[in-house]
């Protein structure tokens, strides 16, 4: 099985551009490339951010007017991570337009400038939200399912994917698309971090009954490993891949294993799932209910087979890593 180094020898001399290098995934990818002595250039939004990362190029706001010329100088491969991501408290009056401005128009401008400058392969980190918001337990999304995005973020990522495929046909530049589910690891924020903190404080959670759903997650180390593999592997060209840890868990099982990873056993108590659903509806928190009690699974069979890839880090090891770094 690959450990993310497949085909690396003949790609070591290529210069890689990593956009969004200061982000959660971008920082980890740059660290991995440094470990492998790969030649890469990072882009960040502001000159102040660039001062803290030697050799980084500040590109400013990302949209259809962004000039990537300096960043693309001498580059043969691009990993495009910079994006407008899910916003918890959306204040924009037209969220879809704002997501598309960054995630579609900005991506198209980068891809066209990259193709003009002879970039061989562009790796686009999309989202499982292109497939949809949820699945039935035991019926995972596959990479070749018809897209069914439901929210503005998912729609923008889908439109960006479609545009990239057109550019690939027009120019001959290879495009690789990776759709991760929730990514967790050291420094993770939002809901995953909140759950780790609740468990660490010993807060009782009414989720002991949530045992029938299944969620696919991907550890940061596993996602980065796949991205590095996709840069090098010849079979990745013009393909779309789903990625996960290869082990899907119910919410109750995940919380128990998160507690074990932190050394603070999860304090779960029983409340019927129907009662949780009713309570969420009364409080207008149906989205929270879906994330906690619904299923979202991905099938990584295509990723395993085409790339001879398997997640190198187990769920339990990844949870311990996230807990140690988060508590440090």
Secondary structure as UniProt FT lines:
FT   TURN            6..7
FT   HELIX           9..11
FT   TURN            12..13
FT   STRAND          15..19
FT   TURN            21..22
FT   HELIX           24..35
FT   TURN            36..37
FT   STRAND          39..44
FT   HELIX           47..51
FT   TURN            54..55
FT   STRAND          57..58
FT   TURN            64..65
FT   HELIX           69..72
FT   TURN            73..74
FT   STRAND          77..80
FT   TURN            93..94
FT   HELIX           95..100
FT   HELIX           101..105
FT   HELIX           106..116
FT   TURN            117..118
FT   STRAND          121..125
FT   HELIX           128..130
FT   STRAND          135..136
FT   TURN            137..138
FT   TURN            143..144
FT   HELIX           152..171
FT   STRAND          174..180
FT   STRAND          182..184
FT   TURN            186..187
FT   HELIX           190..200
FT   TURN            201..202
FT   TURN            208..209
FT   STRAND          217..219
FT   HELIX           220..232
FT   HELIX           234..236
FT   TURN            237..238
FT   STRAND          240..243
FT   HELIX           251..262
FT   HELIX           273..283
FT   HELIX           286..293
FT   STRAND          295..296
FT   HELIX           301..307
FT   HELIX           315..327
//
